[in-house]
Amino acid sequence: MEGQAKQAYFVNEAYNHEEQPHGAGGGGADTVATVATDNLPRRRSGGNTKELQLHLSNKKALDQPDAHTAPTIDFDDILPLIGEFGRAQKILFLLMIPFSFFVAFVYFSQIFLTLIPEQHWCHVPELDALDVEARLALSIPMVKGEYNNCYMYDVNYTEVLAQGRIMADPKWPQVKCRNGWSYNFTEIPYSTVATEQNWVCDDAALPTYAQSIFFLGAIVGGLLFGWVADRFGRIPALISCNMMGLVAGVATAFVNNFWQFAIMRFFVGFAFDNCFTMMYILVLEYVGPKYRTFVANMSIAIFFTGAACILPWIAYYLADWKLLTIVTSAPLLLAVLTPFVVPESARWLVSQGKVDKAIGILKKLEKRNGRQVPLQTYQHFGDSCKRMRDQEQAQNASYSVLDLFKSPRLRRTTLLLIVIWMAISLVFDGHVRNVGSLGLDIFFTFTVASFTELPADTLLTVTLDRFGRRWLACGSMVASGIFSLLATVVPVGVYSAALAIMGRFFVNISYNIGLQYAAEILPTVVRAQGVAFIHIMGYVASIIAPFVVYLANISPALPLIILGLLGIIGGLLALLLPETLHHDLPQTLNDGEEFGRGQSIWDFPCLAKQLDEEDDKCNADVEEVRSQAFVRGTQTGASLNASTRGELRSSILRRSIQSRNSTKL
């Protein structure tokens, strides 16, 4: 996927219950009436992983609550009451299917619009009456046992035919193609925009430029529709970005030159990620914490993967690039029906002060799920939302992404995240687009490579909260790099393709980990802006990726060598990041500076968990009290991001963070 950075960008909605920085009002530990502390789980602090930290002030607040303070209730507290995954949420889950197809078509369709058969030669009009082999024998020079793609013999072919020659003289002078090219459409059974306009030889880089321009459009579109989402709501932004993709996609079928094609792809790029991510966020907002991991992963693993696997066969059977652009763009028109079947983001409504409308939506979901929630609960929820909104507006006005670079450890962590995410983005997109250089049928190879998303997402869902982020990110990246390098030392064909696809499988895993890792490591007060900035830098790397793939014109092994080395380097750099599994996530800038201090590079979550259990037996009175809601946000829902593609745009991400203040219960 293919996930895919997204953006008014996606952020892990599982962190709705992060703790507030000490001193923050309104949602602190003193706001809750009663909590059974005996059942609260223990969690490690973000520093020394060998010690458990006591928060005695929290425990005191829990033991002696203020009876005059109303309980703080946020979205993850009220969702179980209206139904975490009832009929309403299941309908929303299924409504993600068309949007999953939209983003897959927008992202991958250009590959099949610009395919160029490997066998193409100079067209010689005088020899049209001859069969292909006879034409090639008379007009095209041989290079290393193969016919040259870009040169022809510079002779008078009328005289050559009159002389009855059937073979060319290698000593004849050569010249670049004068009358266009002829293509062998045996393996690629249709003409593409690249073959119709002869983007070969001196113009062979034009499809690469067009793909990079597409990613430029994705950056601009993310900023634009992020603003639309913040100002007018998620539904208007979702509709408008899909309409942009629709108009530009259909218009692509009527282009007459490269710059017209590039401009249309630029505007199609506006829809990339946004056409799915906003729907993705909306659905996750209304799904309870218990089911978010399933919804987040399966929507990608099944819907997106299915769309990606179907796309090459749509192209194959349509066998018409213009029709392909229309068929893959026209479905985006369905987005205009969104307001009739999908509710506006309740979190966005709260952020705009429209709490009553948000409660109205929750009541509709409650009714559809056959539940009954007391009116007093909604009253407490509304009051809590108003308090949290006031706190967040004051808090977020004081910080910017520049604060990440003001202290040494946090600056080091941020730079590492940027470099690692750029490496992951480049390797991922490079593998996506390098399938045409693997020596097998591109339609079949693309299908198999895309299918790796399903097992990758499934495996990650099972292992992410068991083995942690750091070593899993390192292992998957290094494995991707090793398989990519191995693909360069075996014969081109089945073996090299199989190894390269294994490289794609492992980078799928690291891509999904990377999306979550940054959202966990960066402190809450700048998390939204920081993750958005890192994701934009990933798009910069994606702009470079098509040029890496283009190096296959020099040597088929070059792209895989570069992708392999970047994978290994990025994986090893991941070991320099702190582990986040079973640790309290940083809230303030000072927390971010201290987070991970005392951790060893060899710390492993499974081993640390065993040590904790031994410590618990000897130190039964030593507990770190943490709210169930916080643990649910950072542990049960920890792999929420585990299958997003291109997600994470600044404005939506900022609003998502703002709308979910954490509370110490």
C-alpha positions as CSV (number, residue, x, y, z in Angstrom):
1,M,0.0,0.0,0.0
2,E,0.3,1.9,0.1
3,G,0.4,3.8,3.0
4,Q,0.5,4.8,2.5
5,A,1.9,8.8,4.2
6,K,-1.9,10.1,3.7
7,Q,-3.0,14.6,4.1
8,A,-4.2,16.7,6.4
9,Y,-2.6,13.5,7.7
10,F,-3.7,10.4,9.7
11,V,-2.6,10.0,13.3
12,N,-3.1,7.0,15.5
13,E,-6.5,7.5,17.1
14,A,-5.6,4.9,19.6
15,Y,-3.8,7.6,21.6
16,N,-7.0,9.2,22.7
17,H,-6.2,8.7,26.3
18,E,-2.6,9.9,26.7
19,E,-1.9,11.5,29.9
20,Q,-1.8,15.3,30.2
21,P,1.4,17.0,31.1
22,H,1.6,17.6,34.8
23,G,-0.2,20.7,35.7
24,A,-2.7,20.6,32.9
25,G,-6.1,21.3,34.2
26,G,-9.5,19.8,33.5
27,G,-8.6,16.2,33.0
28,G,-6.2,15.4,35.7
29,A,-6.3,12.6,38.2
30,D,-8.4,14.6,40.6
31,T,-11.3,14.7,38.2
32,V,-12.5,11.1,38.6
33,A,-14.7,9.9,41.4
34,T,-13.7,6.3,41.9
35,V,-11.2,3.9,40.3
36,A,-10.4,0.4,41.5
37,T,-6.6,0.7,41.7
38,D,-6.1,-3.0,42.4
39,N,-7.0,-3.9,38.8
40,L,-4.9,-1.2,37.1
41,P,-2.0,-2.6,35.0
42,R,1.6,-1.6,35.6
43,R,3.6,0.3,32.9
44,R,7.1,1.3,32.5
45,S,8.2,4.9,32.3
46,G,10.0,6.1,29.2
47,G,13.4,6.2,30.9
48,N,15.3,3.4,32.7
49,T,13.5,0.1,31.7
50,K,15.0,-1.7,34.6
51,E,13.0,0.2,37.3
52,L,9.4,0.7,38.0
53,Q,8.4,4.3,38.9
54,L,5.8,5.2,41.5
55,H,3.3,8.0,40.9
56,L,2.2,8.4,44.5
57,S,0.5,11.7,43.8
58,N,-1.7,9.9,41.3
59,K,-2.5,7.2,43.8
60,K,-3.4,9.7,46.4
61,A,-5.7,11.4,44.1
62,L,-7.3,8.1,43.2
63,D,-7.8,7.2,46.9
64,Q,-9.2,10.6,47.8
65,P,-11.2,11.9,44.9
66,D,-13.0,15.2,44.8
67,A,-16.6,14.4,45.0
68,H,-17.6,17.8,43.7
69,T,-15.8,17.3,40.3
70,A,-17.7,15.8,37.4
71,P,-16.1,12.8,35.8
72,T,-14.2,13.3,32.6
73,I,-15.6,11.3,29.7
74,D,-14.1,11.3,26.3
75,F,-14.7,9.5,23.1
76,D,-13.1,6.2,24.0
77,D,-15.2,6.1,27.2
78,I,-18.5,6.7,25.5
79,L,-17.9,4.4,22.5
80,P,-18.3,1.2,24.5
81,L,-21.6,2.5,25.7
82,I,-23.0,3.2,22.2
83,G,-21.4,0.0,20.8
84,E,-17.8,-0.4,19.8
85,F,-18.4,-2.4,16.7
86,G,-22.2,-2.6,16.2
87,R,-24.3,-2.5,13.2
88,A,-23.5,1.2,12.5
89,Q,-19.7,0.6,12.7
90,K,-19.9,-2.5,10.5
91,I,-21.7,-0.5,7.8
92,L,-19.0,2.2,8.0
93,F,-16.4,-0.5,7.8
94,L,-17.9,-1.8,4.6
95,L,-18.2,1.7,3.2
96,M,-14.4,1.9,3.3
97,I,-14.3,-0.5,0.3
98,P,-14.9,2.0,-2.5
99,F,-12.4,4.5,-1.0
100,S,-9.8,1.8,-0.7
101,F,-10.2,1.2,-4.4
102,F,-10.0,4.9,-5.1
103,V,-6.6,5.3,-3.4
104,A,-5.2,2.1,-5.0
105,F,-6.3,3.3,-8.5
106,V,-5.0,6.8,-7.9
107,Y,-1.6,5.5,-6.6
108,F,-0.9,2.7,-9.0
109,S,-2.7,3.5,-12.3
110,Q,0.1,5.5,-13.7
111,I,2.3,2.4,-13.8
112,F,-0.1,0.9,-16.4
113,L,-0.6,4.1,-18.2
114,T,3.1,4.5,-19.1
115,L,4.2,0.9,-19.7
116,I,6.7,0.6,-22.5
117,P,7.4,-2.8,-24.1
118,E,11.0,-3.8,-23.7
119,Q,11.2,-4.6,-27.4
120,H,10.8,-1.5,-29.5
121,W,12.8,-0.4,-32.5
122,C,13.1,2.5,-35.0
123,H,10.2,2.5,-37.5
124,V,11.3,2.5,-41.2
125,P,8.3,3.2,-43.5
126,E,10.1,1.9,-46.6
127,L,10.1,-1.6,-45.0
128,D,6.5,-1.8,-43.9
129,A,5.7,-4.5,-46.5
130,L,8.2,-6.9,-44.8
131,D,7.6,-9.0,-41.8
132,V,9.1,-7.9,-38.4
133,E,12.2,-10.2,-38.6
134,A,13.0,-9.0,-42.1
135,R,12.6,-5.4,-41.1
136,L,14.9,-5.7,-38.1
137,A,17.5,-7.6,-40.0
138,L,17.8,-4.9,-42.6
139,S,17.4,-1.7,-40.5
140,I,18.4,-2.2,-36.8
141,P,22.0,-2.6,-35.5
142,M,22.7,-5.3,-33.0
143,V,24.1,-4.5,-29.5
144,K,25.2,-7.4,-27.3
145,G,23.1,-9.8,-29.3
146,E,20.0,-7.7,-29.2
147,Y,18.5,-5.2,-31.6
148,N,19.2,-1.6,-30.6
149,N,16.2,0.4,-29.4
150,C,17.3,3.8,-30.4
151,Y,19.4,3.6,-33.6
152,M,18.8,2.5,-37.2
153,Y,21.1,2.2,-40.3
154,D,21.4,5.5,-42.2
155,V,21.0,4.1,-45.8
156,N,18.6,4.4,-48.7
157,Y,16.2,1.5,-48.0
158,T,14.6,1.8,-51.4
159,E,18.0,1.0,-53.0
160,V,18.7,-1.7,-50.4
161,L,15.4,-3.5,-51.3
162,A,16.1,-3.1,-55.1
163,Q,19.5,-4.8,-54.5
164,G,17.6,-7.7,-52.9
165,R,19.5,-7.6,-49.7
166,I,18.0,-9.4,-46.7
167,M,20.8,-8.6,-44.1
168,A,22.3,-5.3,-43.1
169,D,26.0,-4.6,-43.3
170,P,27.2,-3.8,-39.8
171,K,29.6,-1.3,-41.3
172,W,26.7,0.9,-42.5
173,P,26.5,4.3,-40.8
174,Q,24.0,4.6,-37.9
175,V,21.6,7.4,-37.0
176,K,18.9,7.9,-34.3
177,C,15.4,7.0,-35.1
178,R,13.8,9.4,-37.6
179,N,10.2,8.2,-38.1
180,G,9.2,7.0,-34.6
181,W,9.2,3.5,-33.2
182,S,7.6,0.2,-33.7
183,Y,6.6,-1.8,-30.5
184,N,6.2,-5.4,-29.8
185,F,2.9,-5.6,-27.9
186,T,3.0,-9.3,-27.2
187,E,3.6,-9.0,-23.4
188,I,1.9,-5.6,-23.0
189,P,-1.2,-6.0,-25.2
190,Y,-2.1,-2.4,-25.6
191,S,-0.8,1.0,-26.6
192,T,-0.1,3.4,-23.7
193,V,0.4,7.1,-23.6
194,A,4.1,6.5,-23.5
195,T,4.1,4.4,-26.7
196,E,1.7,6.7,-28.5
197,Q,3.9,9.7,-27.8
198,N,7.2,7.7,-28.0
199,W,8.6,8.4,-24.6
200,V,11.6,6.3,-25.3
201,C,15.4,6.7,-25.9
202,D,16.1,10.4,-25.4
203,D,12.6,10.9,-23.8
204,A,12.7,7.7,-21.7
205,A,12.8,9.7,-18.5
206,L,9.5,11.5,-19.1
207,P,7.3,8.9,-17.3
208,T,9.7,9.3,-14.4
209,Y,9.3,13.0,-14.3
210,A,5.5,12.6,-14.5
211,Q,5.5,10.2,-11.5
212,S,7.6,12.7,-9.4
213,I,5.2,15.5,-10.4
214,F,2.4,13.3,-9.1
215,F,4.0,13.2,-5.7
216,L,4.5,17.0,-5.8
217,G,0.8,17.2,-6.3
218,A,0.3,14.9,-3.3
219,I,2.2,17.3,-1.1
220,V,0.2,20.4,-2.3
221,G,-3.1,18.5,-2.2
222,G,-2.4,17.4,1.4
223,L,-1.8,20.9,2.6
224,L,-4.8,22.3,0.6
225,F,-7.3,19.6,1.6
226,G,-5.9,19.6,5.1
227,W,-7.0,23.2,5.4
228,V,-10.3,22.4,3.9
229,A,-10.8,19.6,6.4
230,D,-10.0,22.0,9.3
231,R,-12.1,24.8,8.1
232,F,-15.2,23.1,6.6
233,G,-15.0,19.5,7.9
234,R,-13.8,16.1,6.9
235,I,-16.8,15.3,4.6
236,P,-16.4,18.4,2.4
237,A,-12.6,17.7,2.2
238,L,-13.2,14.0,1.3
239,I,-15.7,14.9,-1.4
240,S,-13.6,17.8,-2.9
241,C,-10.3,15.8,-3.1
242,N,-12.2,12.9,-4.8
243,M,-13.8,15.3,-7.2
244,M,-10.3,16.7,-8.0
245,G,-9.1,13.1,-8.7
246,L,-12.1,12.4,-10.8
247,V,-11.8,15.5,-13.1
248,A,-8.0,15.3,-13.5
249,G,-8.1,11.5,-14.0
250,V,-10.8,11.7,-16.7
251,A,-9.0,14.6,-18.4
252,T,-5.8,12.5,-18.6
253,A,-7.5,10.5,-21.3
254,F,-7.6,13.6,-23.6
255,V,-4.0,14.9,-23.3
256,N,-1.9,15.4,-26.4
257,N,1.6,15.9,-25.0
258,F,3.8,15.3,-22.0
259,W,3.2,18.6,-20.2
260,Q,-0.6,18.2,-20.4
261,F,-0.2,14.7,-19.0
262,A,2.1,15.9,-16.3
263,I,-0.3,18.7,-15.2
264,M,-3.2,16.2,-15.0
265,R,-1.1,13.8,-12.9
266,F,-0.2,16.7,-10.7
267,F,-3.9,17.4,-10.0
268,V,-4.6,13.6,-9.6
269,G,-1.9,13.7,-7.0
270,F,-4.0,16.1,-5.0
271,A,-6.4,13.1,-4.3
272,F,-3.6,10.7,-3.3
273,D,-4.1,9.5,0.2
274,N,-6.7,12.1,1.0
275,C,-9.3,10.2,-1.1
276,F,-9.0,7.3,1.4
277,T,-7.3,8.6,4.6
278,M,-10.1,11.0,5.6
279,M,-12.7,8.2,5.3
280,Y,-10.2,5.9,7.2
281,I,-10.0,8.5,10.1
282,L,-13.8,9.0,10.2
283,V,-14.4,5.3,10.5
284,L,-11.8,4.7,13.2
285,E,-13.2,7.6,15.2
286,Y,-16.5,5.7,15.6
287,V,-15.0,2.3,16.2
288,G,-14.3,1.4,19.8
289,P,-10.7,0.8,21.0
290,K,-11.2,-3.0,21.2
291,Y,-11.8,-3.3,17.5
292,R,-9.6,-0.5,16.1
293,T,-6.7,-2.8,15.4
294,F,-8.9,-5.1,13.4
295,V,-10.6,-2.3,11.4
296,A,-7.3,-0.4,10.8
297,N,-5.5,-3.5,9.6
298,M,-8.1,-5.3,7.7
299,S,-9.3,-2.3,5.8
300,I,-5.9,-2.1,4.3
301,A,-5.0,-5.8,4.2
302,I,-8.2,-6.8,2.5
303,F,-9.8,-3.8,0.7
304,F,-6.7,-2.0,-0.5
305,T,-4.8,-5.1,-1.3
306,G,-7.7,-6.5,-3.2
307,A,-7.9,-3.3,-5.3
308,A,-4.2,-3.3,-6.0
309,C,-4.4,-7.0,-7.1
310,I,-7.3,-6.3,-9.4
311,L,-5.9,-3.2,-11.1
312,P,-3.4,-4.8,-13.5
313,W,-6.1,-7.1,-14.8
314,I,-8.4,-4.3,-15.4
315,A,-5.6,-2.7,-17.5
316,Y,-4.9,-6.0,-19.2
317,Y,-8.5,-6.7,-20.3
318,L,-9.4,-3.1,-21.2
319,A,-6.3,-2.9,-23.4
320,D,-6.8,0.8,-23.8
321,W,-4.9,3.4,-21.7
322,K,-7.5,6.1,-22.3
323,L,-10.3,3.8,-21.2
324,L,-8.3,2.7,-18.3
325,T,-7.9,6.3,-17.0
326,I,-11.7,6.8,-17.3
327,V,-12.6,3.5,-15.7
328,T,-10.3,4.0,-12.7
329,S,-11.3,7.7,-12.3
330,A,-15.1,7.6,-12.8
331,P,-15.8,5.6,-9.6
332,L,-14.5,8.6,-7.5
333,L,-17.9,10.2,-8.4
334,L,-19.4,8.0,-5.8
335,A,-17.8,10.2,-3.1
336,V,-20.7,12.7,-3.6
337,L,-22.9,10.3,-1.8
338,T,-20.8,10.4,1.3
339,P,-22.8,12.9,3.3
340,F,-25.9,10.6,3.0
341,V,-24.2,7.5,4.5
342,V,-21.2,8.8,6.5
343,P,-21.5,11.1,9.6
344,E,-19.2,14.1,10.0
345,S,-16.2,13.7,12.3
346,A,-17.5,14.1,15.9
347,R,-14.0,15.0,17.0
348,W,-13.9,17.8,14.4
349,L,-17.3,19.1,15.5
350,V,-16.0,19.2,19.1
351,S,-12.9,21.0,18.0
352,Q,-15.1,23.6,16.4
353,G,-17.2,24.0,19.5
354,K,-20.2,22.1,18.0
355,V,-20.5,19.7,20.8
356,D,-24.3,19.3,20.5
357,K,-24.0,18.2,16.9
358,A,-21.3,15.7,17.9
359,I,-23.6,14.3,20.6
360,G,-26.4,14.1,18.0
361,I,-24.3,11.9,15.8
362,L,-23.4,9.6,18.7
363,K,-27.1,9.3,19.6
364,K,-27.8,8.2,16.0
365,L,-25.1,5.5,16.3
366,E,-26.5,4.5,19.7
367,K,-30.0,4.0,18.1
368,R,-28.7,2.0,15.1
369,N,-26.8,-0.3,17.5
370,G,-29.8,-0.8,19.7
371,R,-28.2,0.7,22.8
372,Q,-29.4,3.1,25.4
373,V,-27.0,5.7,27.0
374,P,-28.2,7.9,30.0
375,L,-28.6,11.5,29.1
376,Q,-26.4,12.4,32.1
377,T,-23.6,10.5,30.4
378,Y,-23.9,12.7,27.3
379,Q,-24.0,15.8,29.6
380,H,-20.7,14.8,31.3
381,F,-19.3,14.0,27.8
382,G,-20.2,17.4,26.5
383,D,-18.8,19.2,29.5
384,S,-15.6,17.2,29.3
385,C,-15.2,18.0,25.6
386,K,-15.6,21.8,26.2
387,R,-13.0,21.7,29.0
388,M,-10.5,19.7,26.9
389,R,-11.0,21.9,23.9
390,D,-10.1,25.0,25.9
391,Q,-7.0,23.2,27.4
392,E,-5.8,22.0,24.0
393,Q,-6.2,25.4,22.3
394,A,-4.1,27.0,25.0
395,Q,-1.5,24.2,24.9
396,N,-1.1,23.8,21.1
397,A,-0.7,27.6,20.6
398,S,2.6,27.5,22.5
399,Y,4.5,24.9,20.4
400,S,5.8,24.4,16.9
401,V,7.8,21.8,15.0
402,L,10.9,23.9,15.6
403,D,10.8,22.9,19.3
404,L,11.8,19.4,18.3
405,F,15.2,20.7,17.3
406,K,16.0,22.8,20.4
407,S,17.3,20.1,22.7
408,P,20.0,17.6,21.8
409,R,18.4,14.2,22.4
410,L,15.0,15.2,21.0
411,R,16.8,16.8,18.0
412,R,18.8,13.6,17.4
413,T,15.6,11.5,17.7
414,T,13.7,13.7,15.3
415,L,16.5,13.6,12.7
416,L,16.7,9.9,13.0
417,L,13.0,9.6,12.4
418,I,13.2,11.8,9.3
419,V,16.1,9.8,7.8
420,I,14.6,6.5,8.6
421,W,11.1,7.4,7.2
422,M,12.7,8.8,4.1
423,A,14.6,5.6,3.6
424,I,11.4,3.5,4.2
425,S,9.3,5.7,1.8
426,L,11.9,5.5,-0.9
427,V,12.5,1.7,-0.6
428,F,8.7,1.1,-0.5
429,D,7.9,3.2,-3.5
430,G,11.0,1.9,-5.3
431,H,9.8,-1.7,-4.9
432,V,6.3,-0.8,-6.1
433,R,7.6,0.7,-9.3
434,N,10.5,-1.7,-10.0
435,V,8.2,-4.7,-10.8
436,G,8.6,-4.0,-14.5
437,S,12.4,-4.7,-14.3
438,L,12.2,-8.1,-12.7
439,G,12.1,-10.1,-15.9
440,L,8.6,-11.5,-15.6
441,D,5.2,-10.6,-16.8
442,I,4.5,-7.3,-15.1
443,F,0.8,-7.9,-14.6
444,F,1.4,-11.2,-12.7
445,T,4.4,-9.8,-10.8
446,F,2.5,-6.7,-9.7
447,T,-0.4,-8.8,-8.5
448,V,1.9,-11.1,-6.4
449,A,3.9,-8.2,-5.0
450,S,0.7,-6.3,-4.0
451,F,-0.7,-9.4,-2.4
452,T,2.2,-9.4,0.1
453,E,0.4,-6.6,1.9
454,L,-2.1,-9.0,3.3
455,P,0.4,-11.4,5.1
456,A,2.6,-8.4,6.0
457,D,-0.3,-6.6,7.8
458,T,-1.5,-9.8,9.4
459,L,2.0,-10.7,10.7
460,L,2.5,-7.2,12.0
461,T,-0.8,-7.2,13.9
462,V,0.3,-10.4,15.7
463,T,3.9,-9.4,16.4
464,L,4.0,-5.6,16.9
465,D,2.8,-5.6,20.5
466,R,4.9,-8.6,21.3
467,F,8.3,-7.8,20.0
468,G,8.1,-4.0,20.0
469,R,8.9,-1.4,17.4
470,R,12.6,-0.9,17.4
471,W,13.9,-4.5,16.7
472,L,10.9,-5.2,14.4
473,A,11.6,-2.1,12.4
474,C,15.3,-2.9,12.2
475,G,14.7,-6.6,11.3
476,S,12.1,-5.9,8.6
477,M,14.2,-3.2,7.0
478,V,17.4,-5.2,7.1
479,A,15.6,-8.3,5.8
480,S,14.2,-6.2,2.9
481,G,17.6,-4.9,2.1
482,I,19.2,-8.4,2.2
483,F,16.5,-9.9,-0.1
484,S,16.9,-6.9,-2.5
485,L,20.6,-7.4,-2.7
486,L,20.3,-11.2,-3.2
487,A,17.9,-10.5,-6.1
488,T,20.9,-8.9,-7.9
489,V,23.1,-12.0,-7.7
490,V,20.8,-14.6,-9.1
491,P,19.6,-15.0,-12.7
492,V,17.0,-12.5,-13.8
493,G,13.6,-14.2,-13.9
494,V,11.7,-16.3,-11.4
495,Y,14.5,-16.3,-8.7
496,S,15.3,-12.6,-8.9
497,A,11.6,-11.7,-8.9
498,A,10.9,-14.0,-5.9
499,L,13.7,-12.4,-3.9
500,A,12.7,-8.9,-4.8
501,I,9.0,-9.6,-3.8
502,M,10.3,-10.8,-0.5
503,G,12.0,-7.5,-0.2
504,R,8.7,-5.8,-0.9
505,F,7.0,-8.0,1.8
506,F,9.4,-6.9,4.5
507,V,9.4,-3.2,3.6
508,N,5.6,-3.4,3.8
509,I,6.1,-4.3,7.5
510,S,8.6,-1.5,8.1
511,Y,6.5,1.0,6.4
512,N,3.6,0.3,8.7
513,I,5.8,0.3,11.8
514,G,7.3,3.7,10.7
515,L,3.9,5.3,10.6
516,Q,3.2,4.5,14.2
517,Y,6.8,4.8,15.6
518,A,7.0,8.6,15.0
519,A,3.5,9.1,16.5
520,E,4.6,7.3,19.7
521,I,8.1,8.8,20.1
522,L,7.4,12.5,19.6
523,P,5.9,14.3,22.6
524,T,2.2,15.1,22.6
525,V,2.5,18.9,22.5
526,V,4.3,18.8,19.1
527,R,3.3,15.3,17.9
528,A,0.8,16.4,15.2
529,Q,3.2,18.9,13.6
530,G,6.2,16.6,14.0
531,V,4.6,13.6,12.4
532,A,3.2,15.7,9.6
533,F,6.6,17.2,8.9
534,I,8.3,13.7,8.9
535,H,5.6,12.4,6.5
536,I,6.2,15.3,4.1
537,M,9.9,14.4,4.1
538,G,8.8,10.9,3.2
539,Y,7.0,12.3,0.1
540,V,10.3,14.1,-0.8
541,A,11.9,10.7,-0.8
542,S,9.1,9.3,-2.9
543,I,9.7,12.0,-5.5
544,I,13.3,10.6,-5.8
545,A,12.1,6.9,-6.0
546,P,11.1,7.0,-9.7
547,F,14.6,8.1,-10.6
548,V,16.1,5.2,-8.7
549,V,13.9,2.9,-10.6
550,Y,14.9,4.6,-13.9
551,L,18.5,3.4,-13.3
552,A,17.3,0.0,-14.5
553,N,17.9,1.5,-18.0
554,I,21.5,1.5,-17.1
555,S,21.6,-1.8,-15.3
556,P,18.6,-3.9,-14.0
557,A,20.5,-4.5,-10.8
558,L,21.1,-0.8,-9.9
559,P,17.7,-0.1,-8.4
560,L,17.8,-3.2,-6.2
561,I,21.3,-2.5,-5.0
562,I,20.3,1.1,-4.0
563,L,17.0,-0.1,-2.4
564,G,18.9,-2.9,-0.6
565,L,21.6,-0.6,0.9
566,L,19.1,2.0,1.9
567,G,17.0,-0.7,3.6
568,I,20.0,-2.1,5.6
569,I,21.1,1.4,6.6
570,G,17.6,2.5,7.6
571,G,17.1,-0.6,9.6
572,L,20.4,-0.2,11.6
573,L,19.5,3.4,12.3
574,A,16.2,2.3,13.8
575,L,18.2,0.6,16.6
576,L,19.3,4.1,17.8
577,L,15.7,5.0,18.5
578,P,14.1,4.3,21.9
579,E,11.6,1.5,22.3
580,T,8.0,2.6,23.0
581,L,6.2,-0.7,23.7
582,H,5.2,-0.9,27.5
583,H,6.5,2.6,28.1
584,D,4.6,5.8,28.9
585,L,4.6,8.0,25.8
586,P,6.2,11.4,26.2
587,Q,3.8,14.3,26.9
588,T,5.9,17.5,27.2
589,L,9.1,18.6,25.5
590,N,11.0,17.6,28.6
591,D,9.5,14.2,28.5
592,G,10.6,13.9,24.9
593,E,14.1,14.9,25.8
594,E,14.3,12.3,28.6
595,F,12.4,9.5,26.8
596,G,14.5,6.4,26.3
597,R,17.3,7.6,28.6
598,G,18.8,4.6,30.2
599,Q,17.5,2.2,27.6
600,S,20.1,-0.1,26.1
601,I,20.3,-0.8,22.4
602,W,19.9,-4.5,23.3
603,D,16.7,-4.0,25.4
604,F,14.0,-6.3,24.1
605,P,10.4,-6.0,25.1
606,C,9.8,-9.7,25.6
607,L,12.8,-10.0,27.9
608,A,11.9,-6.8,29.7
609,K,8.4,-8.2,30.3
610,Q,9.8,-11.3,31.9
611,L,12.0,-9.2,34.2
612,D,9.0,-7.1,35.2
613,E,7.1,-10.3,36.2
614,E,10.1,-11.3,38.4
615,D,10.2,-7.9,40.0
616,D,6.5,-8.0,40.7
617,K,6.9,-11.1,42.8
618,C,9.6,-9.5,44.9
619,N,8.1,-6.0,45.1
620,A,4.4,-6.5,45.3
621,D,3.9,-3.1,46.9
622,V,5.7,-1.3,44.1
623,E,3.2,-0.3,41.5
624,E,3.0,2.3,38.8
625,V,-0.6,3.3,38.5
626,R,-1.9,4.0,35.1
627,S,-5.4,4.5,33.8
628,Q,-7.1,1.6,32.0
629,A,-7.9,4.1,29.2
630,F,-4.3,5.1,28.8
631,V,-3.2,1.5,28.6
632,R,-6.0,0.8,26.1
633,G,-4.7,3.7,24.0
634,T,-1.1,2.8,24.0
635,Q,-1.1,-1.0,24.2
636,T,-4.4,-2.6,23.0
637,G,-4.6,-0.1,20.2
638,A,-0.9,0.2,19.6
639,S,-1.0,-1.4,16.2
640,L,-3.7,0.8,14.9
641,N,-1.3,2.4,12.4
642,A,0.1,-0.9,11.4
643,S,-1.4,-0.8,8.0
644,T,-1.7,2.7,6.7
645,R,-0.4,3.9,3.4
646,G,0.7,7.5,2.7
647,E,-1.4,8.7,5.7
648,L,-0.5,11.5,8.0
649,R,-1.3,15.0,6.8
650,S,-0.7,18.0,9.0
651,S,-4.0,19.6,9.5
652,I,-6.2,16.5,10.1
653,L,-3.4,15.0,12.2
654,R,-3.3,18.2,14.2
655,R,-7.0,18.2,14.8
656,S,-7.0,14.5,15.6
657,I,-4.4,15.1,18.3
658,Q,-6.2,18.2,19.6
659,S,-9.5,16.4,19.9
660,R,-8.2,13.7,22.1
661,N,-6.9,15.0,25.4
662,S,-5.7,12.4,27.8
663,T,-6.7,12.0,31.4
664,K,-5.3,10.5,34.5
665,L,-8.1,8.5,36.0
